[in-house]
Amino acid sequence: MTLFHLFLVAAIQGLTEFLPVSSSAHLILLPQLTGMEDQGLAIDVAVHVGTLAAVTLYFRRDVAGVLSGLGALARGRRDHPGAQLALNLAIATLPVSVLGLVLQLTGTMAALRSIAVIGWAMIGFGLVLYVTDRVGRMHKRTQDWRARDAVILGLWQALALIPGTSRAGAAISGARLLGYSRHHAARLSMLMSIPTILAAGGLQALELGARADAAALRDGAIAAGLAFLAALAALALMMRLLQSVSFTPYVIYRIVLGAALLLMAYG
């Protein structure tokens, strides 16, 4: 792959993974709209590694707490401060992991990768994000996250298996509907992304096996590094903007892009 192609893929993945605009949809659209070859599984794994490193670094204190909580859970201590968060993350990851595996094995996932599906999902779930952001109260924080909410957010996150939905957007919509503030809804969404990316990346890595050669490893390293930088910038920008801005700009972007895609699909 050319350096420009690697840059495009990494920038799209890094900038859109944590924003409520659907990174998978943008990656699917890149070869369809530009005529470029599909980046392939090795690059998909690499850019996911880059974004995983970015979110882990950005929320390093929370991640350290979760790791400490996992150790406490292994010793039967549920009273540890990080144990509840670790348990809730595991609960929230289960629906998307199970459903994703089913869709992958049945071939349904490939059937959903169409411009029409992405266009409708962009508009439909953009409107869902707008409505939930408007009607949701703002009385809950990350510290208020309990198992019941984890189950509900896990089901919302599973909706993102439809291309164009956005994992971040679905999780944020669910969190806002449950009463979490914008900042804490986004924070929960980012923390939920860590085990989800690990699960998806692990599945892709198993499919990849030992097929990667030296050139693929070099391209993967470049893509991972670029995706890391782009994701870190997107995370910092979004969390700062949420201090004063709603999710409406993302909704407008989704509707405009979705309408353009539907014109292409049916025109």
LINZI-V670294 format. One record per residue. N is the residue number from 1. SS is DSSP state (a for helix, b for strand, c for the rest). Layout:
BEGIN
N,SS
N,SS
END
This chain:
BEGIN
1,c
2,c
3,a
4,a
5,a
6,a
7,a
8,a
9,a
10,a
11,a
12,a
13,a
14,a
15,a
16,a
17,c
18,c
19,c
20,c
21,c
22,c
23,a
24,a
25,a
26,a
27,a
28,a
29,a
30,a
31,a
32,a
33,a
34,a
35,c
36,c
37,c
38,c
39,c
40,c
41,a
42,a
43,a
44,a
45,a
46,a
47,a
48,a
49,a
50,a
51,a
52,a
53,a
54,a
55,a
56,a
57,a
58,a
59,c
60,a
61,a
62,a
63,a
64,a
65,a
66,a
67,a
68,a
69,a
70,a
71,a
72,a
73,a
74,a
75,c
76,c
77,c
78,c
79,c
80,c
81,c
82,c
83,a
84,a
85,a
86,a
87,a
88,a
89,a
90,a
91,a
92,a
93,a
94,a
95,a
96,a
97,a
98,a
99,a
100,a
101,a
102,a
103,a
104,a
105,a
106,a
107,c
108,a
109,a
110,a
111,a
112,c
113,c
114,c
115,a
116,a
117,a
118,a
119,a
120,a
121,a
122,a
123,a
124,a
125,a
126,a
127,a
128,a
129,a
130,a
131,a
132,a
133,a
134,a
135,a
136,c
137,c
138,c
139,c
140,b
141,c
142,a
143,a
144,a
145,c
146,c
147,a
148,a
149,a
150,a
151,a
152,a
153,a
154,a
155,a
156,a
157,a
158,a
159,a
160,a
161,a
162,c
163,c
164,c
165,c
166,c
167,a
168,a
169,a
170,a
171,a
172,a
173,a
174,a
175,a
176,a
177,a
178,c
179,c
180,b
181,c
182,a
183,a
184,a
185,a
186,a
187,a
188,a
189,a
190,a
191,a
192,a
193,a
194,a
195,a
196,a
197,a
198,a
199,a
200,a
201,a
202,a
203,a
204,a
205,a
206,a
207,a
208,a
209,c
210,c
211,c
212,c
213,c
214,a
215,a
216,a
217,a
218,a
219,a
220,a
221,a
222,a
223,a
224,a
225,a
226,a
227,a
228,a
229,a
230,a
231,a
232,a
233,a
234,a
235,a
236,a
237,a
238,a
239,a
240,a
241,a
242,c
243,c
244,c
245,c
246,c
247,c
248,a
249,a
250,a
251,a
252,a
253,a
254,a
255,a
256,a
257,a
258,a
259,a
260,a
261,a
262,a
263,a
264,a
265,a
266,a
267,c
END
